[in-house]
């Protein structure tokens, strides 16, 4: 079933992990997909994979913290594809894992630049195209750590809490324009970002994953497709009455 047939989707951080899975699934369900990232080689591979499967996609290099790049790319996407109907603000970084008092201003600003400013800029430059089309769906990737704390990664947690409230506020601002804005809150998903944290941990990858598995009542961490299907639901007209909401996909993590 083509659940997003005829729609144009922009996915930031689309080259790897959750973003890659979202690109592939949205394309499989009928959307034209603009894959955006700064990982050019991996981003091009995703677009080629979509084309080989019979889908429609193109890659754009976009640093979401740079307004000129965002503005230029979004204008190009809308011109080439005809509209922007879906925005998946997925690009994000973890930042340094230090106590708050040891984080430098530069380290703090780097995470804020991608995780918060990037969401702001991509939303800002997609809204005019959605208003022109008369509808839209913006899906902001927050985290369980936009809901609860964990005594680590202070800047990351701050950004994900910000994304949660940005989503609710924008949902209220743009409801009159039939533009829906929602946030997704994944638990631990085995992506290159999480695997990178595992490799940097003193206990090693296997032990790191085992302890992550144990934190989730369902017994294991998630896979990128677990989140991609949430993206698909919020992108589709099946969720036409859903805005300002939090979709928690976390294996029971925050139910504890």
HUCORDA-V823854 format. One line per field, one symbol per residue. phi: phi as a letter, one per 40 degrees, with the letter a starting at -180 (. if undefined). psi: psi as a letter, one per 20 degrees, with the letter a starting at -180 (. if undefined). burial: 1 if it has 9 or more other ideal C-beta (glycine too) atoms within 8 Angstrom, else 0. A space follows every 10 residues. Layout:
phi->???
psi->???
burial->???
This chain:
phi->.ccbdgcbbb bcgccbfccc ccdcccccch ccbccbabcc cccccccccc cccgcbaabb cacccbcccc dccccccccc cgabbbbbcb dabcgcbbcd cbccdccccc cccccbcccd cccdccddcc cccgaabbbb ccadccbbca gafdcddccc cccdcdcccc dccbdccgbc bbbbbcccbc bdcccccccc cccgcccccc ccdccbdcha ccbdcdcdcc dddcccccbc bbagbbccba fgdccc
psi->pnikpiqppp oqkjhrcggg hgggggghji qppopqring ghghhghhgg hhjjapqqpp oooiiohggg ggghggghgh iirohpponh pqqhaqnqqg iiprhggghg ghgghghggg ghggihghhh hhhjrrppop ocrhjihrrj krmggggghh hghghggggh hggjhhjkoq prqpnqappn rhghhghghi qhirgghghg hggiiohiir rrqhhhhhhg ggghhrihki joqjroopnj kjgji.
burial->0011001111 1111111111 1111111011 1111111001 0111111011 1010101111 1101010011 1011111100 1011111111 1111100000 0010001101 1111111111 1110111011 1010111111 1111111000 0011111111 1111011101 1001101011 1111111111 1011111100 1000101110 1110010000 1101011111 1111110010 0011011011 111100
